[in-house]
Structures are given as C-alpha cells and as structure tokens.
C-alpha cells in the first residue's frame, strides 16, 4: 500500500514522494520512503519510475511503462512492461542484487465510462540473476505466465 504526494514539475510530468507499507505473511512488514516520477513519455507511453528506501536501509527500484492503443472508441489494447532492481541482496525478501524481475503483458480493456473499465489480459514474468537462483533454491519457478482479470477505476 502506498500514499504519495504528487507535484507537477513539467508538462505531463509529476514528481512523487511518500511512503509504502508492505504486508507479508509470517514475516517482516517493512516501511519504505518512496521517491519517483510519473508522466507521459514520447510516443504516448505512460511511465512510472520509483525508488524505495526501507527502514532496514534496503534500496530497490521499479520502472513501469504502458501504452493505450485504441481499437475502437471504447476498446483499448494495452501493452505493459515492468522492470525491478535491488541495490543489494535482500535474502529475507528473496531478492538478489542487480536486476531482479521483469514482467511483460497485454490487457484488453472496455471503457464503460472513462472512470470504469473492466479488462482481461495475460502477463509473463521472470525473476532474473541472483533472484532467480534464490527462487529456485526455495523450490519455486522463476518464470510464470498468468491470466488476469480486473477493473480499472478512478474518481
């Protein structure tokens, strides 16, 4: 869960700062300081990049990008990409240093109204480097494909 304050710094670009609280079963629930940027990159790609500094001193980062390709006025195809990294090994979270995770997917959304749109999609994800090794050591698979269904809503 995150609570962020956002301030426009340029046309189509905001700087964000705030806190993030992680909730994990049977483990630590770290709190993070968040600093990021969000905006519209060239060719209409929505970009969200953030760095997270935990109360334990662990530094991680995430970059997300998505693009809305209109098929009709209400039907939108959205490719999405995400990349995560860690500045150091964090074994209790199953993270190795360097690039830790990559995700790519596509969603098909139907806008009933601008504020409400159900979607279906497929996502592929893979742990990278030391993170993949840690996942395998714990008996997990570093690569997954999953189908998603949800609702995009805002007010």
C-alpha beads as a LAMMPS data file, in Angstrom:
LAMMPS data file: protein, C-alpha beads

155 atoms
154 bonds

1 atom types
1 bond types

-500.0 500.0 xlo xhi
-500.0 500.0 ylo yhi
-500.0 500.0 zlo zhi

Masses

1 110.0

Atoms # bond

1 1 1 0.000 0.000 0.000
2 1 1 1.323 3.452 -0.914
3 1 1 0.421 7.019 -0.042
4 1 1 2.081 9.515 -2.377
5 1 1 2.168 13.282 -2.760
6 1 1 2.462 14.326 -6.398
7 1 1 3.573 17.676 -7.809
8 1 1 3.747 18.731 -11.458
9 1 1 7.266 19.751 -12.493
10 1 1 6.832 19.933 -16.270
11 1 1 4.002 19.477 -18.759
12 1 1 2.827 15.855 -18.414
13 1 1 5.390 15.023 -15.666
14 1 1 4.997 14.771 -11.878
15 1 1 7.461 14.124 -9.068
16 1 1 6.092 11.903 -6.318
17 1 1 7.153 11.276 -2.738
18 1 1 5.577 9.369 0.109
19 1 1 5.537 6.092 1.999
20 1 1 4.886 2.463 1.132
21 1 1 3.929 -0.240 3.602
22 1 1 4.429 -3.902 2.703
23 1 1 2.333 -6.618 4.366
24 1 1 3.756 -10.145 4.316
25 1 1 2.520 -13.410 5.818
26 1 1 4.643 -14.521 8.759
27 1 1 7.461 -12.082 8.124
28 1 1 8.551 -8.504 8.415
29 1 1 6.288 -5.718 7.218
30 1 1 8.813 -3.103 6.070
31 1 1 8.016 0.569 5.565
32 1 1 9.641 2.435 2.671
33 1 1 10.332 6.020 1.725
34 1 1 9.250 6.496 -1.918
35 1 1 10.648 8.948 -4.472
36 1 1 9.537 8.758 -8.075
37 1 1 8.446 10.355 -11.319
38 1 1 5.326 9.725 -13.359
39 1 1 4.476 11.060 -16.760
40 1 1 3.872 10.791 -20.448
41 1 1 7.000 9.862 -22.415
42 1 1 7.422 10.309 -26.185
43 1 1 5.025 8.288 -28.346
44 1 1 2.376 8.383 -25.588
45 1 1 3.970 5.834 -23.241
46 1 1 2.805 6.272 -19.629
47 1 1 5.888 5.850 -17.414
48 1 1 6.063 5.379 -13.650
49 1 1 9.520 5.068 -12.042
50 1 1 10.145 4.901 -8.299
51 1 1 12.945 4.217 -5.824
52 1 1 12.170 2.699 -2.417
53 1 1 14.341 3.005 0.705
54 1 1 13.223 0.665 3.501
55 1 1 13.568 1.208 7.245
56 1 1 16.249 -1.539 7.114
57 1 1 18.271 0.522 4.595
58 1 1 17.437 -1.634 1.557
59 1 1 17.243 0.297 -1.729
60 1 1 15.050 -1.044 -4.543
61 1 1 13.535 0.462 -7.690
62 1 1 10.748 -0.199 -10.178
63 1 1 10.039 1.167 -13.665
64 1 1 6.678 0.571 -15.365
65 1 1 5.585 1.585 -18.865
66 1 1 2.257 1.131 -20.628
67 1 1 0.681 2.304 -23.859
68 1 1 -3.023 2.618 -24.698
69 1 1 -3.749 1.534 -28.279
70 1 1 -7.351 2.348 -29.131
71 1 1 -9.065 -0.282 -31.250
72 1 1 -12.439 1.461 -31.079
73 1 1 -13.667 4.395 -29.028
74 1 1 -14.255 2.130 -26.017
75 1 1 -11.998 -0.896 -26.660
76 1 1 -8.331 -0.412 -25.737
77 1 1 -5.362 -2.774 -26.073
78 1 1 -2.647 -2.002 -23.531
79 1 1 0.863 -3.498 -23.678
80 1 1 2.666 -3.197 -20.311
81 1 1 6.266 -3.658 -19.158
82 1 1 7.847 -3.615 -15.712
83 1 1 11.448 -3.905 -14.522
84 1 1 12.607 -4.150 -10.887
85 1 1 16.079 -3.846 -9.341
86 1 1 17.759 -4.047 -5.945
87 1 1 20.968 -2.301 -4.840
88 1 1 21.932 -5.245 -2.600
89 1 1 20.995 -8.804 -1.716
90 1 1 17.867 -8.985 0.470
91 1 1 17.572 -12.733 1.195
92 1 1 14.595 -12.362 3.558
93 1 1 12.621 -10.978 0.593
94 1 1 14.107 -13.421 -1.912
95 1 1 15.902 -10.646 -3.817
96 1 1 19.414 -10.689 -5.229
97 1 1 21.350 -7.575 -6.180
98 1 1 21.016 -6.053 -9.640
99 1 1 18.043 -6.549 -11.942
100 1 1 15.601 -8.768 -10.043
101 1 1 12.408 -9.103 -12.060
102 1 1 10.960 -8.402 -15.490
103 1 1 7.302 -8.515 -16.479
104 1 1 5.530 -8.047 -19.813
105 1 1 1.871 -8.305 -20.608
106 1 1 -1.101 -7.119 -22.556
107 1 1 -4.578 -6.147 -21.389
108 1 1 -7.777 -5.654 -23.353
109 1 1 -9.982 -3.046 -21.674
110 1 1 -13.558 -1.946 -22.371
111 1 1 -14.321 1.583 -21.141
112 1 1 -17.924 1.640 -19.992
113 1 1 -17.097 5.143 -18.759
114 1 1 -13.711 6.907 -18.525
115 1 1 -13.752 6.185 -14.792
116 1 1 -14.738 2.499 -15.028
117 1 1 -13.315 -0.155 -17.353
118 1 1 -13.162 -3.956 -16.887
119 1 1 -10.204 -5.750 -18.502
120 1 1 -8.766 -9.182 -19.292
121 1 1 -5.170 -9.934 -20.097
122 1 1 -2.122 -12.143 -19.953
123 1 1 1.173 -11.470 -18.140
124 1 1 4.574 -13.133 -18.344
125 1 1 7.091 -12.607 -15.547
126 1 1 10.590 -13.820 -14.809
127 1 1 12.988 -13.444 -11.898
128 1 1 16.494 -12.524 -13.038
129 1 1 20.061 -13.224 -11.893
130 1 1 20.582 -13.926 -8.198
131 1 1 16.856 -13.514 -7.555
132 1 1 16.112 -16.402 -9.939
133 1 1 18.743 -18.500 -8.131
134 1 1 17.133 -17.725 -4.749
135 1 1 13.684 -18.609 -6.123
136 1 1 14.964 -21.975 -7.406
137 1 1 16.744 -22.673 -4.084
138 1 1 13.425 -22.189 -2.281
139 1 1 11.734 -24.651 -4.667
140 1 1 9.961 -22.067 -6.798
141 1 1 9.874 -21.398 -10.509
142 1 1 11.473 -18.149 -11.692
143 1 1 9.169 -17.841 -14.715
144 1 1 5.361 -17.547 -14.746
145 1 1 2.573 -16.851 -17.207
146 1 1 -0.825 -15.910 -15.836
147 1 1 -4.167 -14.625 -16.999
148 1 1 -5.544 -11.518 -15.320
149 1 1 -8.996 -10.028 -14.982
150 1 1 -9.843 -6.808 -13.224
151 1 1 -11.413 -3.395 -13.181
152 1 1 -9.673 -0.095 -13.803
153 1 1 -11.444 2.605 -11.805
154 1 1 -10.671 6.130 -10.703
155 1 1 -12.558 9.033 -9.195

Bonds

1 1 1 2
2 1 2 3
3 1 3 4
4 1 4 5
5 1 5 6
6 1 6 7
7 1 7 8
8 1 8 9
9 1 9 10
10 1 10 11
11 1 11 12
12 1 12 13
13 1 13 14
14 1 14 15
15 1 15 16
16 1 16 17
17 1 17 18
18 1 18 19
19 1 19 20
20 1 20 21
21 1 21 22
22 1 22 23
23 1 23 24
24 1 24 25
25 1 25 26
26 1 26 27
27 1 27 28
28 1 28 29
29 1 29 30
30 1 30 31
31 1 31 32
32 1 32 33
33 1 33 34
34 1 34 35
35 1 35 36
36 1 36 37
37 1 37 38
38 1 38 39
39 1 39 40
40 1 40 41
41 1 41 42
42 1 42 43
43 1 43 44
44 1 44 45
45 1 45 46
46 1 46 47
47 1 47 48
48 1 48 49
49 1 49 50
50 1 50 51
51 1 51 52
52 1 52 53
53 1 53 54
54 1 54 55
55 1 55 56
56 1 56 57
57 1 57 58
58 1 58 59
59 1 59 60
60 1 60 61
61 1 61 62
62 1 62 63
63 1 63 64
64 1 64 65
65 1 65 66
66 1 66 67
67 1 67 68
68 1 68 69
69 1 69 70
70 1 70 71
71 1 71 72
72 1 72 73
73 1 73 74
74 1 74 75
75 1 75 76
76 1 76 77
77 1 77 78
78 1 78 79
79 1 79 80
80 1 80 81
81 1 81 82
82 1 82 83
83 1 83 84
84 1 84 85
85 1 85 86
86 1 86 87
87 1 87 88
88 1 88 89
89 1 89 90
90 1 90 91
91 1 91 92
92 1 92 93
93 1 93 94
94 1 94 95
95 1 95 96
96 1 96 97
97 1 97 98
98 1 98 99
99 1 99 100
100 1 100 101
101 1 101 102
102 1 102 103
103 1 103 104
104 1 104 105
105 1 105 106
106 1 106 107
107 1 107 108
108 1 108 109
109 1 109 110
110 1 110 111
111 1 111 112
112 1 112 113
113 1 113 114
114 1 114 115
115 1 115 116
116 1 116 117
117 1 117 118
118 1 118 119
119 1 119 120
120 1 120 121
121 1 121 122
122 1 122 123
123 1 123 124
124 1 124 125
125 1 125 126
126 1 126 127
127 1 127 128
128 1 128 129
129 1 129 130
130 1 130 131
131 1 131 132
132 1 132 133
133 1 133 134
134 1 134 135
135 1 135 136
136 1 136 137
137 1 137 138
138 1 138 139
139 1 139 140
140 1 140 141
141 1 141 142
142 1 142 143
143 1 143 144
144 1 144 145
145 1 145 146
146 1 146 147
147 1 147 148
148 1 148 149
149 1 149 150
150 1 150 151
151 1 151 152
152 1 152 153
153 1 153 154
154 1 154 155
